[in-house]
């Protein structure tokens, strides 16, 4: 996801707080909060059609009935944990061809997961249990649901030698007020690749994936760091993935410590430095350690792949932003990484900064891949899908798989 303020014509790419188990009493619950901006979109005709044509239209109602059977906080927590994990697994199974399709929408579609999750969070937000449930407890349940339904609790790698371990992340659909039909190919990539094994000349590699929200507040709350902190040391390679420019892939060379404030899925955002822990040691820039030269040189699919080195900076001693096609200059202040100043740049910045702070820079290849914009067929301004739309998404998924395969192979040759 690239901010429109940075790239004209380009569009680009959770965890909240930890869980504890508080005690509950039989007193009345606090008044349930109202639905969020995201959840309010759920009642539109397009989201309902997506849910109906994928067989995910009963998910929220089934979850609401399960909640009604939970008569304590602990039982509610177990219900939420199970339901979130089941939704993620159901979406992955559908994308990978396991079980009935349950609808005529193509299996590669990421949108049923997004809209079904929102139906579940809205049901949980509106739930009025027969025991006292305060605001903090409900937030913890929502957090549990978000984590489980995004695959963030399901990224365990196999033990033992001989199998490489790759971590890939994607994003929800976004810019929905512009076109509510939008799908995010990076989310589709996550569903299609989760738990799969790719074969390289140097042996097999297992891919584990997760999806993140397009919400500034989750990133401010360290969503990326909490999801990845214990996974990066286990991985042999990682890449964050998001939707970027029309008709091309980009391997983003440099990430910047600046968020431009373009509106997220809650229609919020403000320009500011990316908020991280220990800001005194925060660098303005981080860099990819993916084997970008080998990826760009390889034949990975029908879309061209570029090594993108451009950034926008305020030069040392300067006052105005300047575009630098060859990367940042010494002492400059970030205003956009290669991936812009939206959440795609931020996830890349946070993941690579975490890599560096964990002391893994020299041993763990990682960075960001921008996919092409997923486009509908010519003339389609109303239908939720069409053959070209499906073909484009399948081709992007296949090419990301090829890019990851090349990256794993190139890394092994370098180490060898």
C-alpha positions in Angstrom: 0.0 0.0 0.0 1.5 3.3 -1.1 0.0 6.6 0.0 -1.6 8.5 -2.8 0.4 11.5 -1.4 3.6 9.9 -2.5 2.8 7.9 -5.6 0.2 9.3 -8.0 -2.1 6.5 -9.3 -0.7 3.9 -6.9 -2.5 2.2 -4.0 -0.9 0.0 -1.6 -1.0 -2.4 2.2 -3.1 -7.3 14.4 -2.5 -7.6 17.4 -3.7 -5.4 20.2 -3.1 -6.1 23.9 -2.2 -9.4 25.6 -4.7 -11.7 27.2 -5.3 -12.4 30.8 -8.2 -14.2 32.5 -9.9 -11.8 34.9 -12.6 -13.0 37.3 -16.2 -12.3 36.6 -19.3 -11.6 38.7 -23.0 -12.1 38.1 -23.7 -8.4 38.0 -25.0 -6.6 34.9 -22.7 -6.1 31.9 -21.6 -2.6 30.9 -23.5 -1.2 27.9 -22.1 -2.8 24.7 -20.2 -0.3 22.5 -21.5 0.6 19.1 -20.1 -0.8 15.8 -16.9 0.6 14.3 -16.5 2.4 11.0 -15.4 -0.9 9.4 -18.3 -2.9 10.8 -20.8 -0.3 9.6 -19.8 -1.1 6.0 -20.9 -4.7 6.5 -24.5 -4.0 5.8 -23.9 -2.9 2.2 -25.1 -5.0 -0.7 -21.5 -5.9 -1.8 -20.3 -7.3 1.5 -23.5 -9.3 1.8 -23.1 -10.7 -1.7 -19.5 -11.7 -1.0 -20.5 -13.5 2.1 -23.5 -15.2 0.5 -21.6 -16.3 -2.6 -18.7 -17.8 -0.5 -20.8 -19.6 2.0 -19.5 -17.4 4.9 -22.9 -15.7 5.4 -23.8 -17.7 8.5 -20.5 -17.2 10.3 -21.4 -14.2 12.4 -24.8 -15.6 13.4 -23.3 -19.0 14.4 -20.7 -17.1 16.5 -23.4 -15.0 18.2 -25.3 -18.1 19.2 -22.1 -19.7 20.6 -21.5 -16.5 22.7 -25.0 -16.8 24.1 -24.0 -20.2 25.5 -21.0 -18.7 27.3 -22.0 -18.0 30.9 -18.7 -16.8 32.2 -15.7 -14.8 31.0 -13.5 -17.9 30.8 -16.1 -19.8 28.7 -16.4 -16.7 26.5 -12.7 -16.6 26.0 -12.6 -20.2 24.9 -15.5 -19.7 22.6 -13.8 -16.6 21.0 -10.4 -18.4 20.7 -12.0 -21.4 19.0 -14.1 -19.4 16.7 -11.3 -17.2 15.5 -9.0 -20.1 14.8 -11.8 -21.9 13.0 -12.5 -18.9 10.7 -8.8 -18.7 9.8 -8.6 -22.4 9.1 -11.8 -22.4 7.1 -10.6 -19.5 4.9 -7.2 -21.2 4.3 -8.9 -24.5 3.5 -11.2 -22.8 1.0 -8.3 -21.0 -0.7 -6.3 -24.2 -0.9 -9.1 -26.3 -2.3 -10.0 -28.4 0.8 -13.6 -29.1 1.4 -16.6 -27.8 -0.5 -16.4 -24.4 -2.1 -19.9 -23.5 -0.6 -20.6 -20.8 -3.2 -19.7 -19.7 -6.7 -17.1 -17.1 -5.6 -13.6 -18.3 -6.6 -11.7 -20.0 -3.9 -8.7 -17.6 -4.1 -10.8 -14.7 -2.9 -9.6 -13.1 0.4 -12.7 -11.0 0.9 -14.9 -13.6 2.6 -12.5 -13.8 5.5 -12.4 -10.0 5.9 -16.2 -9.5 5.9 -16.9 -12.6 8.0 -14.4 -11.4 10.7 -16.1 -8.0 10.8 -19.5 -9.8 11.3 -17.9 -11.6 14.3 -16.3 -8.6 15.8 -19.6 -6.7 15.5 -21.5 -9.5 17.2 -18.9 -9.6 20.0 -19.0 -5.9 20.4 -22.8 -5.9 20.7 -23.0 -9.0 22.9 -24.8 -8.4 26.2 -24.0 -11.4 28.4 -25.7 -12.4 31.6 -22.6 -11.6 33.6 -20.6 -8.5 34.2 -18.3 -7.8 31.2 -16.4 -4.5 31.4 -14.8 -2.6 28.6 -11.3 -4.0 29.2 -12.5 -7.6 29.2 -14.5 -7.1 26.0 -11.4 -5.5 24.4 -9.4 -8.6 25.4 -12.0 -10.9 23.8 -11.9 -8.8 20.6 -8.1 -9.1 20.6 -8.3 -12.8 20.9 -10.7 -12.9 18.0 -8.5 -10.7 15.8 -5.4 -12.7 16.5 -6.9 -16.1 15.9 -8.9 -15.1 12.7 -5.8 -13.5 11.2 -3.5 -16.6 11.6 -1.3 -14.7 14.0 -1.6 -17.5 16.6 -1.0 -20.2 14.0 2.5 -19.5 12.6 4.4 -22.3 14.3 7.2 -23.8 12.3 8.1 -27.5 12.1 11.0 -28.6 14.2 14.0 -30.5 13.0 16.6 -30.1 10.2 16.0 -30.2 6.5 13.0 -27.9 6.2 13.5 -24.2 5.7 11.1 -21.9 7.4 9.5 -18.8 5.7 7.2 -16.2 7.2 4.9 -14.2 4.9 2.4 -11.5 5.9 -0.5 -9.9 4.0 -3.2 -7.3 4.6 -6.9 -6.8 4.6 -8.7 -5.0 1.8 -8.6 -1.2 2.1 -9.8 2.1 0.4 -13.2 0.6 0.7 -15.0 3.9 0.6 -13.6 4.3 -2.9 -14.7 0.9 -4.1 -16.2 -1.5 -1.6 -15.6 -4.5 -4.0 -11.8 -4.3 -3.4 -9.8 -7.4 -2.7 -6.2 -7.3 -1.5 -3.9 -9.7 -3.3 -1.5 -9.9 -0.3 -4.3 -11.3 1.8 -5.1 -13.8 -0.9 -1.4 -14.7 -1.0 -1.4 -15.4 2.8 -4.4 -17.7 2.5 -3.1 -19.5 -0.5 0.4 -20.1 0.9 -0.2 -20.8 4.6 1.2 -24.1 5.7 2.4 -25.0 2.1 5.7 -26.4 1.2 7.8 -25.0 -1.7 10.6 -27.0 -3.3 13.9 -25.4 -4.1 17.2 -26.9 -5.5 18.4 -26.7 -1.9 15.5 -28.6 -0.3 11.9 -27.9 0.9 10.7 -24.8 2.7 7.6 -24.5 4.8 5.6 -21.2 4.6 3.6 -19.8 7.5 1.5 -16.7 7.0 -0.6 -14.1 8.9 -2.8 -11.1 7.9 -2.7 -7.7 9.4 -5.4 -5.0 9.6 -5.2 -1.7 7.7 -5.6 0.3 10.9 -3.0 2.8 12.3 -4.0 2.1 15.9 -3.1 -1.6 15.7 0.4 -0.7 14.5 0.8 2.0 17.2 -0.1 -0.7 19.7 2.9 -2.8 18.4 0.8 -5.3 16.5 3.6 -6.2 14.2 6.2 -6.6 16.9 4.0 -8.8 19.1 3.1 -11.1 16.2 6.7 -11.4 14.9 9.0 -11.1 17.9 9.0 -14.9 18.6 8.7 -16.0 15.0 11.6 -14.1 13.4 14.3 -16.0 15.3 12.7 -19.3 14.1 12.6 -18.2 10.5 15.1 -18.6 7.7 13.5 -15.9 5.6 10.6 -13.5 5.9 8.7 -11.0 3.7 5.9 -8.7 4.3 3.6 -8.3 1.3 1.1 -5.7 0.3 -0.5 -4.2 -2.8 1.5 -1.5 -4.5 1.7 -0.1 -8.1 -0.2 -0.9 -11.2 1.3 -3.7 -13.4 4.5 -4.4 -11.5 6.1 -6.0 -8.5 8.6 -4.1 -6.4 11.2 -5.3 -4.0 11.5 -2.3 -1.7 15.1 -1.6 -0.8 14.6 1.0 2.0 11.9 1.7 4.5 11.3 5.0 6.3 10.3 6.0 9.8 7.4 8.2 8.7 3.7 7.6 8.4 2.0 10.0 6.1 -1.4 9.8 7.7 -3.5 8.7 4.7 -6.9 7.4 6.0 -7.0 3.8 7.1 -10.0 1.5 7.2 -11.4 3.5 10.2 -10.9 6.7 8.2 -8.3 7.9 10.7 -4.6 8.9 10.3 -2.2 11.8 11.0 1.3 12.5 9.8 4.0 11.5 12.4 7.1 9.6 13.0 6.4 5.8 13.2 5.9 5.3 17.0 8.2 2.5 18.3 9.6 1.5 21.6 13.0 3.1 22.6 12.5 6.0 20.1 15.9 7.4 21.2 17.6 4.6 19.2 15.1 4.7 16.3 16.8 4.9 12.9 15.3 7.0 10.1 15.8 4.1 7.6 15.9 0.3 7.6 16.9 -1.8 4.6 15.9 -5.1 3.0 18.1 -8.1 3.3 16.2 -10.0 0.7 18.3 -11.1 -2.3 16.8 -8.5 -4.5 19.2 -8.8 -7.4 18.5 -12.5 -7.8 14.7 -11.9 -7.5 14.7 -9.2 -10.1 16.8 -11.3 -12.5 14.6 -14.4 -12.3 11.6 -15.2 -14.4 9.0 -15.4 -11.7 5.8 -14.6 -13.7 4.0 -12.3 -16.1 4.5 -9.1 -14.1 7.9 -7.3 -14.2 9.7 -7.1 -10.9 11.8 -4.1 -9.9 14.5 -3.3 -7.4 13.0 -0.1 -6.1 15.6 2.2 -4.5 13.7 5.5 -4.4 12.8 7.3 -1.2 11.6 10.7 -0.1 13.7 12.5 2.5 14.4 15.8 4.1 18.1 16.2 3.6 20.4 16.9 6.5 20.1 20.7 7.1 17.2 21.0 4.8 13.5 21.8 5.3 11.6 20.4 2.3 11.1 16.8 1.1 13.2 15.7 -1.8 12.8 12.5 -3.9 16.0 10.5 -4.0 15.9 7.8 -6.7 19.0 6.1 -5.4 18.1 6.0 -1.7 18.6 8.2 1.3 21.5 10.4 1.9 23.5 10.6 5.2 21.7 12.3 8.1 18.4 12.7 6.2 14.9 12.5 7.8 12.5 10.0 6.3 9.3 11.2 4.6 8.6 8.0 2.5 10.3 4.7 2.0 10.4 2.9 -1.3 7.0 1.6 -0.4 5.5 5.1 0.4 4.4 6.4 3.7 1.3 4.1 4.3 1.0 0.9 6.3 3.0 -1.2 3.8 6.0 0.9 4.4 5.3 0.8 8.1 5.1 -3.0 8.4 8.3 -3.3 6.4 10.0 -0.7 8.7 8.7 -2.4 11.8 9.6 -5.9 10.7 13.1 -5.0 9.6 13.7 -2.9 12.6 12.7 -5.8 14.8 15.0 -8.0 12.8 17.9 -5.6 13.5 17.1 -5.1 17.2 17.0 -8.9 17.6 20.5 -9.0 16.2 19.4 -11.0 13.1 20.3 -8.6 10.4 23.3 -10.6 9.1 21.6 -13.9 9.3 18.0 -13.4 8.4 17.0 -12.3 4.9 13.8 -10.2 5.1 12.1 -7.2 3.5 9.0 -6.1 1.7 7.4 -7.2 -1.6 4.8 -5.0 -3.3 2.4 -6.8 -5.6 0.6 -5.2 -8.6 -2.7 -3.5 -8.0 -5.5 -6.1 -8.4 -7.7 -4.9 -11.2 -11.1 -5.8 -12.4 -11.7 -6.5 -16.1 -12.2 -3.6 -18.4 -15.7 -2.0 -18.1 -16.6 -3.8 -14.8 -17.7 -1.1 -12.4 -20.3 -3.0 -10.4 -19.8 -6.8 -10.4 -17.9 -8.2 -7.4 -15.8 -10.5 -9.7 -15.0 -11.3 -13.3 -12.7 -13.7 -15.1 -9.8 -11.1 -15.5 -10.1 -10.2 -11.8 -9.7 -13.8 -10.8 -6.9 -14.4 -13.3 -5.0 -11.4 -12.1 -5.2 -12.5 -8.5 -4.2 -16.1 -9.2 -1.2 -14.8 -11.3 -0.1 -12.6 -8.4 -0.4 -15.4 -5.9 1.7 -17.7 -8.2 4.3 -15.0 -8.7 4.7 -14.4 -5.0 5.3 -18.1 -4.5 7.9 -18.0 -7.2 9.6 -14.9 -5.7 9.8 -16.6 -2.3 11.2 -19.8 -4.0 13.9 -17.7 -5.7 14.7 -15.8 -2.5 15.1 -19.0 -0.5 17.3 -20.6 -3.2 19.5 -17.4 -3.6 20.0 -17.2 0.2 21.1 -20.8 0.4 23.6 -20.3 -2.4 25.0 -17.2 -0.7 25.4 -19.0 2.6 26.9 -22.0 0.8 
